[in-house]
Amino acid sequence: MPHLTPTRVSLVAARSSSTDPSLPNRRYADLSERPDSRAREPQQALARLPTSSILRSLFLGAFFSSPVLFTPGFALLNKISTSQSRILDPDKNPILRAIVKPLIYDQFCAGTNQAEIQAKVAQIRALGFSGVVLCYGKEIEIPKGSQPDACVSDAVAPVDEELEWWRRGNLETLDMLSDGDYLGIKLSGAGTRITSSLLHECPPPPAFISAMDTIVQKAITRNCRIWIDSEQQMLQPAIDSWTITLMRKHNRAPDGTAVIYNTLQAYLKASRQKLAHQLQLAHQEGWTLAIKLVRGAYISNDIRSRIWDTKGQTDDCYNGIVRDLLRGDIGGVPANDRFPRLQLFLAGHNPDSVSRASHLIQELQGQGRLRTMPEFGQLQGMADPLGCQLVQHGEDAVRERKGEIKEGGTGMGMEVPRVYKCLTWGSVRECMQYLVRRAVENQGATGAVKDAMPALAGELRRRIGDVMMGRRSWRGGGV
């Protein structure tokens, strides 16, 4: 297996005879330190964003925070995502496409073809992000109360064109990724037959195993990683089972790097028990558990009794899992040097959670007790200022340490988390269910959306002023 890019960035310089015992405690600057620079940090972060992104963010912020606009607008989006009518198909109705694509699709998605996607990814890398997570948008959403057919074996099933389309789509996605990037996969995108197998908790069909092996081998060749996305709870038990099988097979590199990541949803009451179970399996069987931690995105059509009653409970669960994984302290799992090998990706848009995590990383690094260096990521079009602020802090930390080395510091190893942007690609029609979930998430985070709007408006006014004063040219560029 080719060596996978580590989930961290290291800067190691030659040691010097001069030592400063305080230096290790400053390896990573978290979002809460250096109060003298707090006032300029949001402006520095927003300065990275293209003007087109700021304009769309302001428009969508007004949309999500206004019940008068959101209620009918969301109803229309939801109708488009489920309708079979050509009139409501944005891929076939040019008028509808002209509305949905520039205002909503372009804010949250990567593009409909390779040229659009490559341009968007290049813009993200230019902002300073370490890389991207690219997902093919095709998926199947099961309406409440429906019962797809039971499992169908390969022996009696016709050629599965949906599975083949999904396989090719993921292989094409890998062709657009670079070293160290992620491929995001939704198993339901493999078609109705695979979705039926997931729903009835059947073993993966041989045709699916073959398709997945092809995808994994290409990811390894391109030095990329794969995360298996979470889906509706009626599908999730089988998704977890199939993903554990993939991790058991592919996450055995001697250096502890992982190819396959499973997704853990913190808004589920059973998330901590599920995590402990997977850690125990990894420890007993000798493979690396790789987790993408999210809050959850299916609250509007999932089994409500399995979800925490309040947002505060979800926040506590998410923050507690982050704390315990970074410390290597999960109940029922061996601790200290016997803690299972772990890779962690923290996906989220909550500034408080990100600040808590970054502060704890700094603290545990200074004590030499950090169990794993996590990576951070946000969805394209959501919490863009937060992602840019993480990038800014990482760059500041590297710059600060380089200055210390020049001044005779120890040059001890410094590590900062990588920061990624997650993007979905596909036709506008294929991405509609994804866009509906983003609308639900943004409307549910109305407070955070409103809080971000003054800074975005201020940045736009600053740019307009700079143009009028001749200090910059007007470019609408955009992520």
C-alpha positions as CSV (number, residue, x, y, z in Angstrom):
1,M,0.0,0.0,0.0
2,P,1.4,3.4,-0.9
3,H,2.2,5.6,2.0
4,L,-0.8,7.9,2.7
5,T,-0.3,11.6,3.5
6,P,-0.4,12.0,7.3
7,T,-3.4,13.9,8.7
8,R,-1.2,16.6,9.9
9,V,1.3,19.3,8.8
10,S,4.7,19.3,10.5
11,L,7.4,21.8,10.6
12,V,10.6,20.5,12.2
13,A,13.7,22.6,12.3
14,A,17.2,21.9,13.5
15,R,17.7,22.1,17.3
16,S,19.6,25.0,18.8
17,S,21.6,25.1,22.0
18,S,19.3,27.8,23.2
19,T,16.1,26.5,24.8
20,D,12.9,28.1,26.0
21,P,10.7,25.8,28.1
22,S,7.6,27.8,27.2
23,L,7.8,27.2,23.5
24,P,6.1,23.8,23.4
25,N,3.0,25.4,24.9
26,R,2.7,27.7,21.9
27,R,2.8,25.1,19.1
28,Y,-0.7,25.9,17.9
29,A,-2.5,29.2,18.3
30,D,-6.2,28.5,19.1
31,L,-9.1,30.8,18.3
32,S,-9.2,32.3,21.8
33,E,-5.6,33.5,22.3
34,R,-3.9,36.8,21.5
35,P,-6.6,39.3,22.5
36,D,-4.7,42.2,21.0
37,S,-5.3,40.7,17.5
38,R,-8.9,39.6,17.9
39,A,-10.3,42.7,16.4
40,R,-8.4,42.2,13.1
41,E,-8.8,38.4,12.9
42,P,-12.4,38.4,11.4
43,Q,-11.4,41.0,8.8
44,Q,-8.2,39.0,7.9
45,A,-10.3,35.9,7.5
46,L,-13.0,37.5,5.4
47,A,-10.4,39.2,3.3
48,R,-9.6,35.8,1.8
49,L,-13.2,35.3,0.5
50,P,-14.1,36.3,-3.1
51,T,-16.7,39.0,-3.5
52,S,-19.1,36.7,-5.2
53,S,-19.1,34.4,-2.1
54,I,-19.8,37.4,0.2
55,L,-22.7,38.6,-1.9
56,R,-24.3,35.2,-2.0
57,S,-23.7,34.7,1.8
58,L,-25.5,38.0,2.5
59,F,-28.4,37.1,0.2
60,L,-28.8,33.6,1.6
61,G,-28.4,35.0,5.2
62,A,-31.4,37.2,4.6
63,F,-33.3,34.3,3.1
64,F,-32.6,31.8,5.9
65,S,-33.2,34.3,8.7
66,S,-36.6,35.6,7.4
67,P,-39.6,33.3,7.9
68,V,-41.5,35.3,5.3
69,L,-38.8,34.3,2.7
70,F,-37.7,31.0,4.0
71,T,-41.1,29.2,4.4
72,P,-42.2,29.4,0.8
73,G,-38.7,29.2,-0.6
74,F,-37.9,26.0,1.3
75,A,-41.3,24.5,0.3
76,L,-40.3,25.1,-3.3
77,L,-36.8,23.7,-2.9
78,N,-38.3,20.6,-1.3
79,K,-40.8,20.2,-4.1
80,I,-38.1,20.5,-6.7
81,S,-36.0,17.8,-5.0
82,T,-38.7,15.2,-5.1
83,S,-40.7,16.1,-8.2
84,Q,-40.6,14.0,-11.4
85,S,-42.0,16.9,-13.4
86,R,-39.9,18.3,-16.3
87,I,-41.1,21.7,-15.3
88,L,-39.5,21.4,-11.8
89,D,-36.3,19.7,-13.1
90,P,-33.6,22.4,-13.1
91,D,-31.5,20.3,-15.5
92,K,-34.4,20.5,-18.1
93,N,-36.0,23.8,-17.2
94,P,-33.6,26.6,-18.2
95,I,-35.6,29.3,-16.3
96,L,-35.5,27.3,-13.1
97,R,-31.9,26.5,-13.5
98,A,-31.0,30.2,-14.0
99,I,-32.5,30.9,-10.6
100,V,-31.3,27.9,-8.6
101,K,-27.8,27.5,-9.9
102,P,-26.3,31.0,-9.3
103,L,-28.1,31.7,-6.1
104,I,-28.0,28.4,-4.2
105,Y,-26.1,25.7,-6.1
106,D,-23.0,27.8,-6.7
107,Q,-22.8,28.6,-3.0
108,F,-22.8,25.0,-1.7
109,C,-21.6,22.9,-4.7
110,A,-18.5,22.4,-6.7
111,G,-19.8,22.3,-10.2
112,T,-21.6,20.3,-12.8
113,N,-18.5,19.3,-14.9
114,Q,-14.8,18.9,-14.6
115,A,-13.9,22.4,-15.7
116,E,-16.2,24.0,-13.2
117,I,-15.0,21.7,-10.4
118,Q,-11.3,22.2,-11.1
119,A,-11.8,26.0,-11.1
120,K,-13.7,25.9,-7.8
121,V,-11.0,23.6,-6.2
122,A,-8.2,25.9,-7.4
123,Q,-10.0,28.9,-5.7
124,I,-10.3,27.0,-2.5
125,R,-6.6,26.0,-2.4
126,A,-5.8,29.7,-3.2
127,L,-7.6,30.7,0.0
128,G,-5.1,28.6,1.9
129,F,-7.1,25.4,2.6
130,S,-5.1,22.2,2.8
131,G,-7.3,20.4,0.3
132,V,-10.9,19.4,-0.5
133,V,-13.4,16.6,0.2
134,L,-15.2,16.0,-3.0
135,C,-18.5,14.1,-3.1
136,Y,-20.6,12.9,-6.0
137,G,-24.1,14.2,-5.3
138,K,-26.3,11.4,-6.5
139,E,-28.2,9.8,-3.6
140,I,-31.5,8.2,-2.8
141,E,-33.7,9.5,0.0
142,I,-36.4,7.1,1.3
143,P,-39.7,8.7,2.2
144,K,-41.1,8.0,5.6
145,G,-43.3,4.9,5.6
146,S,-42.0,3.4,2.4
147,Q,-40.7,-0.1,2.1
148,P,-38.3,-0.9,-0.8
149,D,-38.0,-4.4,-2.0
150,A,-36.0,-6.9,0.0
151,C,-32.5,-8.0,-0.9
152,V,-31.9,-9.2,-4.4
153,S,-28.9,-11.4,-5.1
154,D,-26.6,-10.9,-8.0
155,A,-27.6,-14.2,-9.4
156,V,-31.2,-13.2,-10.1
157,A,-30.8,-9.5,-10.6
158,P,-30.3,-7.8,-14.0
159,V,-27.2,-5.8,-14.7
160,D,-27.2,-3.0,-12.2
161,E,-26.9,0.2,-14.3
162,E,-27.3,2.4,-11.3
163,L,-24.4,0.8,-9.5
164,E,-22.2,1.1,-12.6
165,W,-23.1,4.8,-12.9
166,W,-22.2,5.3,-9.3
167,R,-18.9,3.5,-9.7
168,R,-17.9,5.6,-12.7
169,G,-19.0,8.8,-10.9
170,N,-16.7,8.1,-7.9
171,L,-13.8,7.1,-10.1
172,E,-14.3,10.3,-12.1
173,T,-14.3,12.2,-8.8
174,L,-11.0,10.6,-7.8
175,D,-9.5,11.9,-11.1
176,M,-10.2,15.4,-9.9
177,L,-8.5,15.0,-6.5
178,S,-4.9,15.7,-5.5
179,D,-2.5,14.1,-3.0
180,G,-4.1,14.0,0.5
181,D,-7.6,14.9,-0.5
182,Y,-10.8,13.0,0.4
183,L,-13.4,11.3,-1.7
184,G,-16.8,11.5,0.0
185,I,-19.2,8.6,-0.7
186,K,-22.9,8.1,-0.1
187,L,-23.7,4.4,-0.4
188,S,-27.3,5.0,-1.3
189,G,-26.1,6.7,-4.4
190,A,-25.2,3.2,-5.7
191,G,-28.9,2.8,-6.6
192,T,-32.2,1.3,-5.5
193,R,-30.8,-2.3,-5.2
194,I,-28.0,-1.3,-2.9
195,T,-30.3,1.0,-0.9
196,S,-32.7,-2.0,-0.5
197,S,-29.8,-4.1,0.8
198,L,-28.9,-1.4,3.3
199,L,-32.5,-1.0,4.5
200,H,-32.9,-4.7,5.1
201,E,-29.4,-5.0,6.6
202,C,-28.3,-7.5,4.1
203,P,-24.6,-8.3,3.3
204,P,-23.2,-6.2,0.6
205,P,-23.9,-7.7,-2.9
206,P,-20.8,-9.1,-4.7
207,A,-21.2,-6.5,-7.4
208,F,-21.0,-3.7,-4.8
209,I,-17.9,-5.3,-3.2
210,S,-16.2,-5.4,-6.6
211,A,-17.1,-1.8,-7.4
212,M,-16.0,-0.6,-4.0
213,D,-12.7,-2.4,-4.2
214,T,-12.0,-0.7,-7.6
215,I,-12.7,2.7,-6.0
216,V,-10.5,2.0,-2.9
217,Q,-7.6,0.8,-5.0
218,K,-7.7,3.9,-7.1
219,A,-7.9,6.1,-4.0
220,I,-4.8,4.4,-2.6
221,T,-2.9,4.8,-5.9
222,R,-3.8,8.6,-5.9
223,N,-2.8,8.9,-2.2
224,C,-6.4,10.0,-1.3
225,R,-8.7,8.9,1.5
226,I,-12.4,8.0,1.5
227,W,-15.1,8.9,4.0
228,I,-18.3,7.0,4.0
229,D,-21.1,9.6,4.7
230,S,-23.9,9.1,7.2
231,E,-27.4,8.8,5.9
232,Q,-30.9,8.2,7.3
233,Q,-31.1,6.1,10.4
234,M,-33.1,3.4,8.6
235,L,-30.0,2.8,6.5
236,Q,-27.3,3.6,9.0
237,P,-26.9,0.2,10.8
238,A,-25.9,-1.5,7.5
239,I,-23.8,1.5,6.4
240,D,-21.8,1.2,9.7
241,S,-21.5,-2.6,9.3
242,W,-20.3,-2.3,5.7
243,T,-17.9,0.5,6.5
244,I,-16.4,-1.4,9.5
245,T,-15.7,-4.3,7.0
246,L,-13.9,-1.8,4.7
247,M,-11.9,-0.3,7.6
248,R,-11.0,-3.8,8.8
249,K,-9.6,-4.6,5.3
250,H,-7.9,-1.3,4.4
251,N,-6.9,0.5,7.6
252,R,-3.9,-1.6,8.5
253,A,-1.0,0.6,7.5
254,P,1.9,0.1,10.0
255,D,2.1,3.9,10.6
256,G,-1.5,4.1,11.6
257,T,-2.7,6.1,8.6
258,A,-6.2,5.2,7.3
259,V,-7.9,4.9,3.9
260,I,-11.5,4.5,5.0
261,Y,-13.4,6.9,7.4
262,N,-16.7,6.2,9.0
263,T,-19.1,9.1,10.0
264,L,-20.4,9.5,13.6
265,Q,-23.4,11.7,14.2
266,A,-23.3,13.4,17.5
267,Y,-27.0,14.3,17.5
268,L,-27.9,10.7,18.0
269,K,-28.2,9.5,21.6
270,A,-26.4,6.3,20.9
271,S,-23.3,8.0,19.3
272,R,-21.0,7.5,22.2
273,Q,-21.9,3.8,22.6
274,K,-21.3,3.3,18.9
275,L,-17.9,5.0,19.1
276,A,-16.9,2.9,22.0
277,H,-17.9,-0.3,20.2
278,Q,-15.9,0.6,17.1
279,L,-12.8,1.6,19.1
280,Q,-13.0,-1.8,20.9
281,L,-13.2,-3.6,17.6
282,A,-10.2,-1.7,16.2
283,H,-8.2,-2.4,19.3
284,Q,-9.1,-6.1,19.4
285,E,-8.5,-6.7,15.6
286,G,-5.5,-4.4,15.1
287,W,-6.7,-1.8,12.6
288,T,-7.0,2.0,12.7
289,L,-10.4,3.5,13.4
290,A,-10.9,6.7,11.3
291,I,-13.8,8.9,12.3
292,K,-15.5,11.9,10.8
293,L,-17.4,13.5,13.6
294,V,-20.5,15.6,12.6
295,R,-23.6,16.8,14.4
296,G,-26.1,15.4,11.9
297,A,-28.1,16.6,8.9
298,Y,-31.2,14.4,8.7
299,I,-33.3,15.7,11.6
300,S,-36.2,16.7,9.3
301,N,-36.8,13.2,8.1
302,D,-35.1,10.9,10.6
303,I,-36.4,8.9,13.6
304,R,-36.8,11.8,16.1
305,S,-36.8,9.6,19.3
306,R,-33.2,8.6,18.5
307,I,-32.0,12.2,18.4
308,W,-31.2,14.4,21.4
309,D,-34.1,16.5,22.6
310,T,-32.2,19.8,22.5
311,K,-29.4,21.5,20.6
312,G,-27.6,21.9,23.8
313,Q,-27.5,18.2,24.4
314,T,-26.1,17.7,20.9
315,D,-23.5,20.3,21.5
316,D,-22.5,18.7,24.8
317,C,-22.2,15.3,23.1
318,Y,-20.1,16.6,20.2
319,N,-17.8,18.6,22.4
320,G,-17.4,15.7,24.9
321,I,-16.5,13.2,22.2
322,V,-13.9,15.6,20.8
323,R,-12.4,16.0,24.3
324,D,-12.3,12.3,25.0
325,L,-10.8,11.3,21.7
326,L,-8.1,14.0,21.8
327,R,-7.2,12.8,25.3
328,G,-7.6,9.1,24.5
329,D,-10.1,8.6,27.3
330,I,-13.3,6.8,26.3
331,G,-15.1,4.6,28.8
332,G,-14.7,0.9,28.3
333,V,-11.7,1.4,25.9
334,P,-8.0,0.9,26.9
335,A,-6.4,4.2,27.7
336,N,-2.8,5.6,27.6
337,D,-0.4,3.7,25.4
338,R,-3.0,1.0,24.7
339,F,-5.6,3.3,23.3
340,P,-6.5,2.2,19.7
341,R,-4.9,3.8,16.7
342,L,-7.2,6.7,15.6
343,Q,-7.6,9.2,12.9
344,L,-10.1,12.1,13.5
345,F,-11.8,14.6,11.2
346,L,-13.8,17.3,12.9
347,A,-16.5,18.4,10.6
348,G,-18.6,21.3,11.9
349,H,-19.6,24.9,11.7
350,N,-20.0,25.8,15.3
351,P,-17.5,28.4,16.4
352,D,-17.6,27.4,20.0
353,S,-16.9,23.8,19.3
354,V,-14.0,24.7,17.0
355,S,-12.5,27.1,19.6
356,R,-12.8,24.4,22.3
357,A,-11.1,21.9,20.1
358,S,-8.3,24.1,19.0
359,H,-7.7,25.2,22.6
360,L,-7.5,21.6,23.8
361,I,-5.2,20.7,21.0
362,Q,-2.8,23.5,22.1
363,E,-3.1,22.4,25.8
364,L,-2.5,18.7,25.1
365,Q,0.4,19.3,22.7
366,G,2.1,21.4,25.4
367,Q,1.7,18.5,27.9
368,G,2.7,15.9,25.3
369,R,-0.6,14.1,25.7
370,L,-2.4,14.8,22.4
371,R,-3.6,11.4,21.3
372,T,-4.2,12.3,17.6
373,M,-3.9,15.5,15.6
374,P,-7.3,16.1,14.1
375,E,-8.2,17.7,10.8
376,F,-11.0,20.4,10.5
377,G,-13.5,20.8,7.7
378,Q,-16.6,22.8,6.8
379,L,-19.1,22.4,4.0
380,Q,-18.6,24.7,1.1
381,G,-20.8,27.8,1.6
382,M,-21.2,27.2,5.3
383,A,-19.1,28.9,8.0
384,D,-16.7,30.1,5.3
385,P,-15.3,32.9,7.7
386,L,-14.7,30.2,10.4
387,G,-12.7,28.0,8.0
388,C,-10.7,31.0,6.8
389,Q,-10.0,31.9,10.4
390,L,-8.6,28.4,11.1
391,V,-6.4,28.7,8.0
392,Q,-5.2,32.1,9.2
393,H,-4.3,30.8,12.7
394,G,-2.4,27.9,11.2
395,E,-0.4,30.2,9.0
396,D,0.2,32.6,11.9
397,A,1.5,29.7,14.1
398,V,3.9,28.6,11.4
399,R,5.1,32.1,10.8
400,E,5.6,32.7,14.5
401,R,7.6,29.6,15.0
402,K,9.8,30.3,12.0
403,G,10.5,33.7,13.6
404,E,11.4,32.0,16.9
405,I,13.8,29.7,15.1
406,K,15.6,32.6,13.5
407,E,15.9,34.2,16.9
408,G,17.6,31.1,18.3
409,G,14.6,29.1,19.6
410,T,14.7,25.4,19.9
411,G,12.8,24.7,16.7
412,M,11.0,21.8,18.3
413,G,8.4,20.0,16.1
414,M,5.3,22.1,15.5
415,E,2.1,20.7,14.2
416,V,-1.1,22.5,13.1
417,P,-4.3,20.9,12.0
418,R,-5.1,20.8,8.3
419,V,-8.3,22.5,7.2
420,Y,-10.5,21.3,4.3
421,K,-13.5,22.3,2.4
422,C,-16.2,19.7,1.6
423,L,-17.9,20.1,-1.8
424,T,-20.6,18.1,-3.6
425,W,-20.6,17.9,-7.4
426,G,-23.2,16.7,-9.9
427,S,-26.0,18.1,-12.0
428,V,-28.3,20.6,-10.3
429,R,-31.0,18.0,-10.2
430,E,-28.6,15.4,-8.6
431,C,-27.6,17.8,-5.9
432,M,-31.1,19.0,-4.9
433,Q,-31.5,16.7,-1.9
434,Y,-28.1,17.9,-0.7
435,L,-29.2,21.5,-1.1
436,V,-32.4,20.9,0.8
437,R,-30.4,19.6,3.8
438,R,-28.1,22.7,3.6
439,A,-31.2,24.9,3.8
440,V,-32.5,23.0,6.9
441,E,-29.1,23.3,8.6
442,N,-28.7,27.0,7.8
443,Q,-32.3,27.8,9.0
444,G,-31.7,25.8,12.2
445,A,-28.5,27.9,12.8
446,T,-30.3,31.3,12.2
447,G,-28.5,32.9,15.2
448,A,-25.1,32.1,13.8
449,V,-26.2,33.2,10.3
450,K,-27.4,36.6,11.7
451,D,-24.2,37.0,13.8
452,A,-22.0,36.6,10.7
453,M,-23.9,39.0,8.5
454,P,-22.6,42.3,10.1
455,A,-19.0,41.2,9.5
456,L,-19.8,40.2,5.9
457,A,-21.6,43.5,5.2
458,G,-18.7,45.4,6.7
459,E,-16.2,43.5,4.5
460,L,-18.3,44.3,1.4
461,R,-18.4,48.0,2.4
462,R,-14.7,48.0,2.9
463,R,-14.2,46.5,-0.6
464,I,-16.5,49.0,-2.2
465,G,-14.7,51.8,-0.4
466,D,-11.3,50.4,-1.7
467,V,-12.6,50.4,-5.2
468,M,-13.9,53.9,-5.0
469,M,-10.6,55.1,-3.6
470,G,-8.7,53.3,-6.3
471,R,-7.0,50.9,-3.8
472,R,-8.2,47.8,-5.5
473,S,-9.9,46.7,-8.7
474,W,-13.4,45.1,-8.6
475,R,-13.3,41.3,-9.0
476,G,-16.3,39.2,-8.5
477,G,-14.4,35.9,-8.5
478,G,-15.7,33.2,-6.5
479,V,-16.2,30.3,-4.4
